[in-house]
């Protein structure tokens, strides 16, 4: 489980970011501390940033090799996420990139500028659907102009792959709306287009679910297709679907295994290789156990088909990779949460029967990212808690990481413009400026370390994807948010030495969450649209429920001043009690598998938007030119070799801009396309 979209809340306070010159770099730029520029580019609703890798130069050569091999393994599977996101994405990307690199006509026209923006938006989203809203990205140039570009560059793109760029077909990558066939209505390439929600339900009622008490994550690494009228899983593995790319992933993982820091690490990599080779989800569980209990060493990784947010049914995992270097000082400071996990569980406002008697193996680290790929790039999480399989978490524990250098880059790229516009008063602004950053970090840590690890499912109750269905992800993310919110205003944090004033930090956290949940996150959607992305939905249902339930006591007050709306918290103690009540109820829903209660909560509070407030927020936000979404180019790891071809060092460099990195990836990591490697030279 990840906090990929929580990152956006950090950026809602941002100001204008300057755009770099948009030209392809021939050579990367070596980074230095003194001259580091976090900003790369800005287009449409996207801001591109860079991040540094603190501590990389202090690694041993063996550790540097391990990082390099793991990043190459991640990038080798890059094409997979493109095809998972939509069946025509790879064909479209290949054609557009050929046009982009070979068109020699007028590049000053508005049509060409619109094409450049569309190309970048498609790159950023790993496909033609928006990375956050899931809406299809509509180009601001005509079909005739694209046909002209295709002809000028001798590029072929025809049939449905061409037409879908401009028509209204497959308009939503993922939909979880009530009252529609969520499988048939979603364009994501996890199911044949002819398959329905009911057919998926029926298939998994009888599918293999693993040993008793140790269920596998059924459907995690396969596409469900129809053959001769019957549903069949096509497994993503060597020799199977995506085999060409997976073989490249395996090649680099084998190199990584050869330079593992210890035997436990090597064993985990060996099981990951076996899983990619066989496609066995029983092996995946063995790998997850070995990985989650491998806690020594300076290097760690996330690699596989993991998060299920992109599947409307919550079965199939999107490909992702994150390579991590331990941040020793921050990890020491924050390990106190892991060490006190049982205290947090014992004192949580959950029903006694829903609490864990013993919280097992929750490890927490602040890490510095060395490279990302797949669903984690260019749009990245800021915190991750894995594995996702509940029985493994209960019996063997979980790993929680906060991506320290990513959060640092966000903070360096931000500002206070939107804060001053949407905060109710000077005190709220002062609290946010002084405590907002540490509140965000602690909320991320509490969400991942305590939140996702807390609570237990009642005996005999199925997994949330089976019981809560399309509401499982947003309920889980909201439940983890509520754990964080409840404890952000607890003197225990000051007792543990994590804060210097728990009350002021808690107030800053509550102000920011309510302000974002009820107002500022609305800048991310179009007027008239419902909220659909799971994390945005959970932030609204948490905030809206608390607002409504606190009305009698005026806990949160809606204030209109000079035609502008503000939400002011009058009673922080009472708000904490409300968060506790909602936490208890969401845990009950998960523990008991109460679909109806989950549906009522999400549909009643999380989806629909107050249109007057939304229109006002968009108008007030129009003065700010900084884009609401951000993502990253990756640092480039460059090897130095001796006469025998042996790696003697690995250096960190930075791409000059976004498009140079995307074209470099297209050249070196296109294993599922028909691309000629010379096509992008």
Buried (B, 14 or more C-beta within 10 A) or exposed (E): BBBBBBBBBBBBBBBBBEBBEEEBBEEBBEBEEEEEBBBBBBBBBBBBBBBBBBBBEEBEEEBBBBBBBBBBBBBBBBBBBBBBBBBBBBBBBBBBBBBBBBBEEEEEEEBBBBBBBBBBBBBBBBBBBBBBBBBBBBBEBEEEBBEBBBEEBEBEBEEEBBEBBBEEEBBBBBBBBEEBBBBBBBBBBBBBEEBBBEBBEEBBEEBEBBEEEEBBBBBBBBBBBBEEEEBBBBBBBBEBBBBEBBBBBBBBBBBBBEBBBEEBBBBBBBBBBBBBBBBBBBBBBBBBBBBBBBBEBBBBBBBBBBBBBBBBBBBBBBBBBBBBBBBEEBBEBBBBBBEBBBBBBEBBBBBEEBBBEEBBBBBBBBBBBBBBBBBBBBBBBBBBBBBBBBBBBBEBBBBBBBBBBBBBBBBBBBBBBBBBBBBBEEEBBEBBBBBBBBBBBBBBBBBBBBBBBBBBBEEEBEBBBBBBBBBBBBBBBBBBBBBBBBBBBBEBBBEBEBBEEBBBBBBBBBBBBBBBBBBBBBBBBEEEEEBBBBBBBBBBBBBBBBBEBBEEEEBBBBEEEEEBBBBBBEBBEBBBBBBBBBBBBBBBBBBBBBBEBBBEBBBEBBBEBBEEBBBBBBEBBEEBEBBBBBBBBBBBBEBEEEEEEEBEEBBBBBBBBBBBBBBBBBBBBBBBBEBEEEBBE
